[in-house]
Amino acid sequence: MLEAAGLVDVAATRYSGWPSMTSEDILALDPQIIVSPNGQGRAICRHVGLTAVAACRDPHGIVAIEGALLVEPGLTMLEAAEAVRDAVHGRAASTEGAP
Protein backbone atom coordinates (compact mmCIF):
# COMPACT_ATOMS: atom_id res chain seq x y z
CA MET A 1 0.00 0.00 0.00
CA LEU A 2 2.84 2.41 0.85
CA GLU A 3 4.61 1.74 -2.42
CA ALA A 4 1.35 2.18 -4.34
CA ALA A 5 1.07 5.58 -2.62
CA GLY A 6 4.48 6.55 -4.00
CA LEU A 7 6.45 5.95 -0.80
CA VAL A 8 9.29 3.62 0.14
CA ASP A 9 8.30 1.01 2.72
CA VAL A 10 11.39 0.96 4.94
CA ALA A 11 9.97 -1.96 6.91
CA ALA A 12 9.59 -4.19 3.85
CA THR A 13 13.18 -5.41 4.01
CA ARG A 14 12.72 -6.74 7.56
CA TYR A 15 9.02 -7.55 7.86
CA SER A 16 6.16 -8.89 5.77
CA GLY A 17 2.43 -8.48 5.91
CA TRP A 18 1.03 -6.22 8.62
CA PRO A 19 3.54 -6.63 11.47
CA SER A 20 3.25 -5.36 15.02
CA MET A 21 6.34 -3.36 15.88
CA THR A 22 7.95 -2.46 19.16
CA SER A 23 9.34 0.99 19.90
CA GLU A 24 12.81 -0.44 19.32
CA ASP A 25 11.77 -1.68 15.86
CA ILE A 26 10.46 1.76 14.90
CA LEU A 27 13.61 3.44 16.24
CA ALA A 28 15.80 1.11 14.19
CA LEU A 29 13.84 1.86 11.01
CA ASP A 30 13.70 5.64 11.70
CA PRO A 31 10.92 6.23 9.14
CA GLN A 32 10.44 9.69 7.66
CA ILE A 33 6.68 9.09 7.52
CA ILE A 34 4.40 7.01 9.73
CA VAL A 35 0.87 6.20 8.55
CA SER A 36 -1.71 5.84 11.30
CA PRO A 37 -5.46 5.89 11.83
CA ASN A 38 -6.99 9.35 12.32
CA GLY A 39 -6.40 10.67 15.82
CA GLN A 40 -3.71 8.15 16.78
CA GLY A 41 -0.57 9.35 15.01
CA ARG A 42 0.86 11.74 17.56
CA ALA A 43 0.24 9.13 20.30
CA ILE A 44 2.96 7.05 18.63
CA CYS A 45 5.42 9.89 19.12
CA ARG A 46 4.59 10.14 22.82
CA HIS A 47 6.08 6.69 23.48
CA VAL A 48 9.37 6.80 25.32
CA GLY A 49 12.24 7.30 22.88
CA LEU A 50 10.15 7.75 19.75
CA THR A 51 10.51 11.53 19.76
CA ALA A 52 13.88 10.84 18.10
CA VAL A 53 12.25 9.16 15.06
CA ALA A 54 12.37 11.32 11.92
CA ALA A 55 8.59 11.17 11.44
CA CYS A 56 8.01 12.47 14.97
CA ARG A 57 10.42 15.37 14.51
CA ASP A 58 8.71 16.51 11.29
CA PRO A 59 5.31 18.24 11.68
CA HIS A 60 4.21 16.48 8.47
CA GLY A 61 5.78 13.13 9.37
CA ILE A 62 2.60 11.56 10.73
CA VAL A 63 0.03 10.83 8.03
CA ALA A 64 -3.40 10.01 9.40
CA ILE A 65 -6.10 8.37 7.31
CA GLU A 66 -9.42 6.72 8.05
CA GLY A 67 -8.73 3.76 10.34
CA ALA A 68 -11.03 1.40 8.45
CA LEU A 69 -8.71 1.68 5.44
CA LEU A 70 -5.81 0.29 7.44
CA VAL A 71 -7.39 -2.87 8.85
CA GLU A 72 -8.32 -4.72 5.66
CA PRO A 73 -5.31 -5.58 3.49
CA GLY A 74 -7.54 -6.54 0.58
CA LEU A 75 -10.42 -4.56 -0.84
CA THR A 76 -9.58 -1.19 0.71
CA MET A 77 -5.90 -1.24 -0.23
CA LEU A 78 -6.29 0.99 -3.31
CA GLU A 79 -8.41 3.48 -1.39
CA ALA A 80 -5.84 3.48 1.44
CA ALA A 81 -2.99 4.05 -1.03
CA GLU A 82 -4.87 6.96 -2.60
CA ALA A 83 -5.57 8.50 0.83
CA VAL A 84 -1.91 8.22 1.83
CA ARG A 85 -0.74 9.60 -1.52
CA ASP A 86 -3.11 12.55 -1.21
CA ALA A 87 -2.01 13.22 2.37
CA VAL A 88 1.70 13.07 1.55
CA HIS A 89 1.87 14.51 -1.95
CA GLY A 90 -1.23 16.66 -1.90
CA ARG A 91 -4.47 16.47 -3.76
CA ALA A 92 -2.85 17.90 -6.93
CA ALA A 93 -0.81 14.72 -7.34
CA SER A 94 -3.98 12.67 -7.74
CA THR A 95 -5.37 14.92 -10.46
CA GLU A 96 -2.21 15.52 -12.53
CA GLY A 97 -2.79 14.53 -16.10
CA ALA A 98 -6.55 14.26 -15.58
CA PRO A 99 -8.65 15.89 -18.30
MDTraj code that builds the backbone (N, CA, C; nanometers):
import mdtraj as md
import numpy as np

residues = "MET LEU GLU ALA ALA GLY LEU VAL ASP VAL ALA ALA THR ARG TYR SER GLY TRP PRO SER MET THR SER GLU ASP ILE LEU ALA LEU ASP PRO GLN ILE ILE VAL SER PRO ASN GLY GLN GLY ARG ALA ILE CYS ARG HIS VAL GLY LEU THR ALA VAL ALA ALA CYS ARG ASP PRO HIS GLY ILE VAL ALA ILE GLU GLY ALA LEU LEU VAL GLU PRO GLY LEU THR MET LEU GLU ALA ALA GLU ALA VAL ARG ASP ALA VAL HIS GLY ARG ALA ALA SER THR GLU GLY ALA PRO".split()
xyz = np.array([
    [0.0830, -0.1180, 0.0000],
    [0.0000, 0.0000, 0.0000],
    [0.0879, 0.1250, 0.0000],
    [0.1954, 0.1254, 0.0796],
    [0.2837, 0.2415, 0.0847],
    [0.3511, 0.2655, -0.0499],
    [0.3969, 0.1591, -0.1122],
    [0.4613, 0.1738, -0.2425],
    [0.3616, 0.2208, -0.3486],
    [0.2387, 0.1732, -0.3409],
    [0.1352, 0.2176, -0.4342],
    [0.1026, 0.3651, -0.4133],
    [0.1295, 0.4169, -0.2922],
    [0.1073, 0.5576, -0.2619],
    [0.2259, 0.6442, -0.3023],
    [0.3314, 0.5812, -0.3552],
    [0.4480, 0.6547, -0.3996],
    [0.5550, 0.6709, -0.2931],
    [0.5477, 0.5899, -0.1880],
    [0.6451, 0.5953, -0.0795],
    [0.7359, 0.4735, -0.0826],
    [0.8411, 0.4772, -0.0043],
    [0.9287, 0.3617, 0.0136],
    [0.8937, 0.2995, 0.1479],
    [0.8632, 0.1722, 0.1482],
    [0.8302, 0.1008, 0.2716],
    [0.9603, 0.0536, 0.3356],
    [1.0110, 0.1308, 0.4331],
    [1.1395, 0.0961, 0.4943],
    [1.1315, -0.0315, 0.5763],
    [1.0126, -0.0731, 0.6135],
    [0.9968, -0.1960, 0.6912],
    [0.9943, -0.3209, 0.6038],
    [0.9763, -0.3042, 0.4751],
    [0.9595, -0.4187, 0.3851],
    [1.0814, -0.5102, 0.3791],
    [1.1992, -0.4567, 0.4062],
    [1.3182, -0.5414, 0.4012],
    [1.3305, -0.6315, 0.5237],
    [1.2619, -0.5966, 0.6317],
    [1.2720, -0.6741, 0.7563],
    [1.1447, -0.7481, 0.7939],
    [1.0313, -0.7006, 0.7435],
    [0.9021, -0.7549, 0.7856],
    [0.8167, -0.7849, 0.6630],
    [0.7127, -0.8642, 0.6841],
    [0.6164, -0.8889, 0.5772],
    [0.4763, -0.8794, 0.6354],
    [0.3814, -0.8581, 0.5473],
    [0.2433, -0.8484, 0.5913],
    [0.2175, -0.7213, 0.6704],
    [0.1435, -0.7347, 0.7779],
    [0.1033, -0.6224, 0.8617],
    [0.1600, -0.6459, 1.0017],
    [0.2899, -0.6261, 1.0198],
    [0.3536, -0.6627, 1.1469],
    [0.3201, -0.5674, 1.2614],
    [0.3278, -0.6199, 1.3819],
    [0.3251, -0.5362, 1.5018],
    [0.4701, -0.5021, 1.5308],
    [0.4959, -0.3776, 1.5644],
    [0.6339, -0.3355, 1.5882],
    [0.6484, -0.2784, 1.7280],
    [0.7633, -0.3037, 1.7866],
    [0.7951, -0.2455, 1.9162],
    [0.8552, -0.1068, 1.8931],
    [0.8689, -0.0318, 1.9997],
    [0.9342, 0.0993, 1.9903],
    [1.0756, 0.0845, 1.9356],
    [1.1447, -0.0199, 1.9786],
    [1.2811, -0.0443, 1.9316],
    [1.2850, -0.0689, 1.7812],
    [1.1848, -0.1426, 1.7304],
    [1.1766, -0.1684, 1.5864],
    [1.1603, -0.0381, 1.5090],
    [1.0725, 0.0484, 1.5579],
    [1.0465, 0.1758, 1.4904],
    [1.1709, 0.2642, 1.4960],
    [1.2377, 0.2663, 1.6115],
    [1.3612, 0.3444, 1.6239],
    [1.4666, 0.2971, 1.5245],
    [1.4798, 0.1668, 1.5100],
    [1.5802, 0.1111, 1.4188],
    [1.5493, 0.1475, 1.2739],
    [1.4225, 0.1519, 1.2379],
    [1.3840, 0.1860, 1.1012],
    [1.3923, 0.3365, 1.0752],
    [1.3676, 0.4173, 1.1772],
    [1.3698, 0.5638, 1.1703],
    [1.2955, 0.6162, 1.0467],
    [1.1661, 0.5816, 1.0332],
    [1.0920, 0.6230, 0.9140],
    [1.0713, 0.7738, 0.9078],
    [1.0711, 0.8264, 0.7868],
    [1.0438, 0.9687, 0.7663],
    [0.8947, 0.9976, 0.7751],
    [0.8138, 0.8962, 0.7456],
    [0.6675, 0.9090, 0.7516],
    [0.6112, 0.7864, 0.8208],
    [0.5146, 0.8097, 0.9089],
    [0.4399, 0.7008, 0.9728],
    [0.2939, 0.7208, 0.9364],
    [0.2289, 0.6155, 0.8880],
    [0.0868, 0.6198, 0.8548],
    [0.0106, 0.5595, 0.9714],
    [-0.0921, 0.6311, 1.0165],
    [-0.1707, 0.5835, 1.1303],
    [-0.3176, 0.6156, 1.1090],
    [-0.4039, 0.5521, 1.1888],
    [-0.5457, 0.5889, 1.1832],
    [-0.5649, 0.7313, 1.2349],
    [-0.6672, 0.7999, 1.1857],
    [-0.6990, 0.9349, 1.2321],
    [-0.6999, 0.9406, 1.3842],
    [-0.6382, 1.0434, 1.4386],
    [-0.6401, 1.0667, 1.5818],
    [-0.5402, 0.9878, 1.6638],
    [-0.4628, 0.8990, 1.6010],
    [-0.3711, 0.8154, 1.6776],
    [-0.2243, 0.8408, 1.6468],
    [-0.1948, 0.9172, 1.5462],
    [-0.0571, 0.9355, 1.5015],
    [0.0359, 0.9970, 1.6025],
    [-0.0032, 1.1071, 1.6612],
    [0.0857, 1.1738, 1.7560],
    [0.1026, 1.0918, 1.8831],
    [0.0097, 1.0016, 1.9128],
    [0.0242, 0.9135, 2.0297],
    [0.1466, 0.8236, 2.0128],
    [0.1762, 0.7863, 1.8905],
    [0.2956, 0.7051, 1.8628],
    [0.4196, 0.7801, 1.9093],
    [0.4238, 0.9084, 1.8800],
    [0.5417, 0.9893, 1.9123],
    [0.5554, 1.0179, 2.0613],
    [0.4513, 0.9927, 2.1379],
    [0.4593, 1.0135, 2.2825],
    [0.5213, 0.8948, 2.3550],
    [0.5423, 0.7835, 2.2860],
    [0.6076, 0.6685, 2.3482],
    [0.7522, 0.7039, 2.3788],
    [0.8008, 0.6515, 2.4879],
    [0.9372, 0.6799, 2.5316],
    [1.0365, 0.6495, 2.4195],
    [1.1193, 0.7470, 2.3875],
    [1.2244, 0.7297, 2.2881],
    [1.1841, 0.7593, 2.1453],
    [1.0557, 0.7581, 2.1146],
    [1.0154, 0.7752, 1.9748],
    [1.0169, 0.9199, 1.9284],
    [1.0384, 1.0134, 2.0198],
    [1.0506, 1.1530, 1.9762],
    [1.1731, 1.1712, 1.8870],
    [1.2665, 1.0774, 1.8923],
    [1.3880, 1.0843, 1.8097],
    [1.3651, 1.0355, 1.6673],
    [1.2538, 0.9687, 1.6403],
    [1.2249, 0.9164, 1.5064],
    [1.1981, 1.0334, 1.4115],
    [1.2506, 1.0244, 1.2915],
    [1.2375, 1.1322, 1.1925],
    [1.0932, 1.1760, 1.1737],
    [0.9999, 1.0826, 1.1657],
    [0.8587, 1.1166, 1.1443],
    [0.8020, 1.1984, 1.2599],
    [0.8506, 1.1743, 1.3801],
    [0.8013, 1.2465, 1.4973],
    [0.8621, 1.3860, 1.5075],
    [0.9775, 1.4054, 1.4498],
    [1.0421, 1.5374, 1.4514],
    [0.9849, 1.6300, 1.3436],
    [0.9254, 1.5733, 1.2409],
    [0.8713, 1.6506, 1.1289],
    [0.7219, 1.6739, 1.1519],
    [0.6744, 1.7994, 1.1467],
    [0.5314, 1.8242, 1.1680],
    [0.4412, 1.7569, 1.0643],
    [0.4981, 1.7166, 0.9508],
    [0.4207, 1.6476, 0.8473],
    [0.4562, 1.4993, 0.8402],
    [0.5300, 1.4506, 0.9382],
    [0.5778, 1.3133, 0.9370],
    [0.4745, 1.2087, 0.9745],
    [0.3672, 1.2494, 1.0393],
    [0.2599, 1.1565, 1.0728],
    [0.1464, 1.1796, 0.9755],
    [0.1111, 1.0769, 0.9009],
    [0.0025, 1.0835, 0.8033],
    [-0.1132, 1.0019, 0.8582],
    [-0.2233, 1.0683, 0.8833],
    [-0.3402, 1.0014, 0.9404],
    [-0.4481, 0.9855, 0.8333],
    [-0.4990, 0.8643, 0.8231],
    [-0.6097, 0.8373, 0.7309],
    [-0.7171, 0.7601, 0.8068],
    [-0.8304, 0.7438, 0.7434],
    [-0.9419, 0.6722, 0.8053],
    [-0.8964, 0.5327, 0.8495],
    [-0.9189, 0.5018, 0.9766],
    [-0.8732, 0.3763, 1.0341],
    [-0.9235, 0.2527, 0.9631],
    [-1.0454, 0.2565, 0.9131],
    [-1.1027, 0.1399, 0.8450],
    [-1.0221, 0.1022, 0.7211],
    [-0.9521, 0.1971, 0.6627],
    [-0.8713, 0.1683, 0.5439],
    [-0.7441, 0.0910, 0.5780],
    [-0.7061, 0.0926, 0.7041],
    [-0.5811, 0.0294, 0.7444],
    [-0.5979, -0.1110, 0.8018],
    [-0.7196, -0.1564, 0.8215],
    [-0.7385, -0.2869, 0.8846],
    [-0.7634, -0.4000, 0.7860],
    [-0.8008, -0.3690, 0.6648],
    [-0.8319, -0.4718, 0.5663],
    [-0.7284, -0.4670, 0.4553],
    [-0.6363, -0.5635, 0.4514],
    [-0.5315, -0.5584, 0.3494],
    [-0.5778, -0.5971, 0.2094],
    [-0.7048, -0.6126, 0.1887],
    [-0.7539, -0.6543, 0.0579],
    [-0.8269, -0.5440, -0.0164],
    [-0.9562, -0.5413, -0.0011],
    [-1.0415, -0.4564, -0.0837],
    [-1.0179, -0.3077, -0.0676],
    [-0.9759, -0.2630, 0.0495],
    [-0.9585, -0.1194, 0.0707],
    [-0.8162, -0.0717, 0.0420],
    [-0.7304, -0.1604, -0.0043],
    [-0.5901, -0.1243, -0.0233],
    [-0.5713, -0.0084, -0.1220],
    [-0.6418, -0.0092, -0.2332],
    [-0.6290, 0.0991, -0.3311],
    [-0.6768, 0.2309, -0.2711],
    [-0.7895, 0.2268, -0.2027],
    [-0.8411, 0.3482, -0.1393],
    [-0.7433, 0.3997, -0.0327],
    [-0.6830, 0.3092, 0.0425],
    [-0.5840, 0.3475, 0.1437],
    [-0.4623, 0.4111, 0.0772],
    [-0.4143, 0.3509, -0.0310],
    [-0.2986, 0.4054, -0.1030],
    [-0.3292, 0.5449, -0.1566],
    [-0.4486, 0.5642, -0.2083],
    [-0.4868, 0.6955, -0.2597],
    [-0.4944, 0.7978, -0.1464],
    [-0.5477, 0.7585, -0.0317],
    [-0.5573, 0.8497, 0.0830],
    [-0.4185, 0.8888, 0.1329],
    [-0.3281, 0.7932, 0.1392],
    [-0.1910, 0.8224, 0.1827],
    [-0.1223, 0.9113, 0.0808],
    [-0.1353, 0.8776, -0.0474],
    [-0.0745, 0.9599, -0.1524],
    [-0.1238, 1.1039, -0.1443],
    [-0.2543, 1.1208, -0.1292],
    [-0.3111, 1.2554, -0.1209],
    [-0.2599, 1.3296, 0.0021],
    [-0.2479, 1.2590, 0.1136],
    [-0.2014, 1.3224, 0.2367],
    [-0.0543, 1.3621, 0.2276],
    [0.0263, 1.2805, 0.1632],
    [0.1700, 1.3068, 0.1548],
    [0.2037, 1.4027, 0.0409],
    [0.1489, 1.3760, -0.0743],
    [0.1869, 1.4514, -0.1948],
    [0.0874, 1.5599, -0.2320],
    [-0.0220, 1.5659, -0.1623],
    [-0.1232, 1.6663, -0.1905],
    [-0.2244, 1.6200, -0.2930],
    [-0.3370, 1.6823, -0.2876],
    [-0.4468, 1.6472, -0.3762],
    [-0.4091, 1.6662, -0.5231],
    [-0.3240, 1.7636, -0.5536],
    [-0.2850, 1.7896, -0.6928],
    [-0.2204, 1.6686, -0.7573],
    [-0.1480, 1.5890, -0.6778],
    [-0.0811, 1.4719, -0.7339],
    [-0.1815, 1.3711, -0.7882],
    [-0.3002, 1.3651, -0.7290],
    [-0.3981, 1.2668, -0.7742],
    [-0.4748, 1.3144, -0.8963],
    [-0.4630, 1.4420, -0.9302],
    [-0.5366, 1.4923, -1.0462],
    [-0.4446, 1.5313, -1.1612],
    [-0.3133, 1.5183, -1.1445],
    [-0.2212, 1.5522, -1.2530],
    [-0.2487, 1.4645, -1.3740],
    [-0.2552, 1.5268, -1.4865],
    [-0.2788, 1.4529, -1.6101],
    [-0.4251, 1.4211, -1.6340],
    [-0.5116, 1.4527, -1.5392],
    [-0.6548, 1.4261, -1.5584],
    [-0.7121, 1.5307, -1.6526],
    [-0.8056, 1.4907, -1.7362],
    [-0.8650, 1.5886, -1.8305],
    [-0.9494, 1.6912, -1.7606],
])
top = md.Topology()
chain = top.add_chain()
for i, resn in enumerate(residues, 1):
    res = top.add_residue(resn, chain, resSeq=i)
    for name in ("N", "CA", "C"):
        top.add_atom(name, md.element.get_by_symbol(name[0]), res)
traj = md.Trajectory(xyz[None], top)
